[in-house]
Amino acid sequence: MPDPALINRMIRNEADMAYRRRVITIFEWLDPSDGDVILDGGTGRGFYLNFIRQTCKAQLVGLELDMPIVQIARKALPNLDGVTLVNGSLYAIPSAPGTFDKAILSEVLEHIPDDVAALCEVRRVLKPGGLVAITVPNANYPFLWDPINKTLETVLKTHIQRGLLAGIWANHVRLYTRQQLNDAVRKAGFEIVDERSFTHISFPFIHNIVYGLGKTMLEAGWLPADMQKIADRHNVSEERSSVLNPVNIGLRIFEWFDRWNAMDEPDNQPTVNLCVLARKPVKHRP
């Protein structure tokens, strides 16, 4: 694994404590190295591509369905050697069988109607023995992470799926139980190598604060320049500027709550994320 100090520096300004743990998990499990060919499926704005490029010279391909998001990623990641951004679908990855050594599917499967079909396509483009790191939102998530939806689910058997109050359900087809995730991975022909579940304790309403409010303000350009710089995930500098900066104050509060969490919580503990490391079998399967 790349230097943990470097990983921690790159995510030091990250306000989503679960995202921090996702980044650490992906680096631990995949150990990106020079010579690797890595697919980031559903790359979005290319944050993982940027992180990996800071640590090694792997060949990186980011696949994203939404063309406007691809254009944002291209603008944010100019002149990065060995990084290719592709507009395409996980149902039909424009790569030959056995192209990739490793793949990332982080917070992607929950958006896809046929998750097994997408996983099968990822298996096709992986080399035999290739690894894929998968993270998804946990259906058994903590109350404080998204009190609005947890209350709606408990009392009215419904949830908010779109808008500022969507929380953990934002534009998601499903959340996952551990069994549902494992079943989908195995049905697609993968072997499960490792599992992990994390982020049990959090600041109340943190999902709504970080994504419903913070992300909206960041993308609209409504934040002052010093706050905008800290909140930008593409900014991998460890600089935090003034301790009085509101973003820094928020970060320290969120970190205080997160210090009680472990990288792998016990089974059946409410957590934000479920993660699986899976391997394509060496023995051929059609």
N, C-alpha and C positions, 0 to 999 in steps of 0.2 A: 504493500500500500504506500502511496506517496506520503511524504512527511505530514503527520497529523497536525503539526503546528501550522503548516501551510493551509491545510483544509480549514482549520479553525479560523485562520486569518481571513479567508475568503468569505466565510459566512458570519463573521463577527457582527456585521450590521443587519443581519436578517431578523425581522420581527416575528416571523412564524417559527415558533420553537419546534414544531413537528417537521417543518421543511428542513431545518438544520439537521435533524436526526435522519431525514431521508437522504440528504447529501452524504453524510458520514457513512450511512449504511451502504449506499451505492459504491462509494470508494473502497470500503472494506471488502465488499463482496466481489466486485469486479476487478479491483486492483489495476486500473488502466495503466498501460505501459507502452513504451516506444515499440512500434511494430504491430500493435493491435489495430484491427479494423472494427470500429464500434458504431452501432446504430442507436440513435436516440429517437425512438418512435413517439410521435406526438410531441415534438421538441418544443413547441410553442415559440417563445422568444429566444430560445437557445441558451438558457442559463447553464444547463449541464455541459453543453459544448464549450462554453467559455471556461467553466471550472476545470474541465479535463485538459483543455489546451494550456492552462497555467501550470499543469503538473507533468505533462509528457508530450511526446510527438506522435501519438496515435493518429491514425486516419479516422476522421469523424464524419458521419453523415447524419444530419438532422432531417427527419421526415415530418411534415406538417400539412394537414388537410386544408387549413384556412389560408388562402393566398395573402390576404392583407397582413396576417401574422407573420408569414414568411418574409414579407417585405420589411416588417419592423425588425425581425431578427437579422436580416442582411444589413440593415442600417446600423444596428447595434454591434455587429460583429464584422467590421470591415477589415479586410486584408489579413485574416487569420489563415495562415497556411495549413493545408490539410483538412479544412473544414468545408463541407458541401451541404448546402441547404436545398431540400427538394420539396416541391409541392406535390403531395400524393397521399394515397390512402393506405392504411394498415391492412386493408383487405386485398390490396394489390401492390405490394412493395416493388418498385422498379429496379430490382437487383436480381442477379442470378442466384440459383441455389448455392448455399455454402459460402456466401460472400463474407459474412461477418464472424469475428471471433466472440464478440460480446454484444449485448443489447440492453437498452434501458427502456422500461415502460413504467414511468413514474406518474401516477395520478392521471392515467390515460384510459384504462379498461372500463372504468365506471362511466365513461362518456360514450362507449361503443355498444350499439344494440346487440351485435353478435360477437361477444368477447372471445369465444372459442375459435371462431373463424379467424379473428385477428391474431390470436396466439399461434394458430396453425401456420399462418403466413410468416410470422416471425421465426417459427421453427424451420420453415423452408429455407430462409435466407441465412440461417446460422450454420456454421460448420459443425460436423459431428463432434460432440463434446463441448460445443459452445454454450455460454452462459447467458441468461437473461435475469436481470434484477427487476422485480415487479413491486410497486407499492400502490395501494388502494385505500380509500377511506373505509373505516370500520363501521359496520352497522351498529355495533355496540360502542358508540362514542360517548365520551364523558359529558355530563349535563352542562358543566360550565363552559365547555368549548362552544356550544351552540344551544343556549337555553331555550330559544324560541322554537326551534324545530323539535328539540327533545320533548318539550311540553306538548306541542301539537301532536307528535307521534303518540305520546302516552295517553293523552286525553281524547283526541279526536281522530286518531289513526290516519293523520294526513301530515303534509309538510309543505314548506314553501320552496319551490324549485328554481325560481328566477327572481332577479331583482336584488336590491340592496340587502334584503333580509333573508336571502336564500341560504346563507350559511353553508354548512357542510354539504347540502344538497344542490348547490349551485350548478345548474345545467347537467346534472348527473342522471343517467338512466337508472342506476342502482347504487346502493352501498353494499358492502360484502361482509358476510360472516366468514370466519376462517375456513369452514367446510366448503362454502360456495367457491371461495378463491382456489382452494386446493383441488376441488373437483374440476374446475375449468382448466387449470394448469395441466392436470393429468389427462383430461379428455383430449387436450391438444397434443398429447404425445410427449410431454416433458417429464423428466424425473425431478422430484423436489429434493434439493440439496440442503436448504436451510430455511428457517422461518423466523420472523421477528415481529413484535408488536410493541408500539411505544407511544408516549405522551398521554399520560393519565391525568395529571394535574395541570391546570392552566388558569390564567387570569380570566375572570368571567367575561363572556361575549368576545373573546379574542378573535374568533374567526370573523365576526361581523366588523370588528374594529380594523383588522389588518386588511381584509379583502373587500368587505362591503363599503367601508369608508376610506381607508388608506389607499388601496389600489385605485379606486375611482378618482381620488384627488390627485394621485401621482400621474395617472395616465392622462388626466385632463390638464395637467400642468398648473394646478392650483396651489401647489406647495411652494414656499420660498426656496430659493436656490440651495441654501445650505441643508434644508430638510430633504429636498429632492435628491441631492447627491447621496445622502446616507441611505435613503429608502430604495435607491436603484440597485437591483440585484446584479446588474452588470458591473457595478463598481466593486471590485474585489480588493480594494485598499482597506487596510485595517483602521484607517483614520476615522475618528468619530467626531472631531471638532469639539465644540463647547459642551461641557456637561449640562449646560442649561438649555441646550437644544431640545425641544419637545420630543423629537424622535428618540434622542438618547435617553431621555427620562423614561419614555415608554419601554425602550429596550431593557433597561435595568430592572424595571418592575416585572416585565415578562420573564426575564432571566431568574428573578428571585423565586417566582412560582415554579419555574422549570427545574430548579436545582433539586427538587424532590423526586424527579422522574429518573427512570432507568432506561438504558438502551434496549432492554428486552423485558417487558412486563410479564407477569404470570398469565397463564391461560385464563380466559374468561374475565380478565380485568378490562373494564371499559378503557379503550384507547382511541386515539385519533386515526392511527394507521396500522394496517396489516401489510406485511412484506414477505415475499417469497423469492428465494434464489432458486432458479430452475436450470436444468441442463438438458440439452438435446442429446438423446442417447447416441452412443457411437455406432451401434447397430442400426442399419438403415430401416426406416419405416416410411412407407409411401405417404 
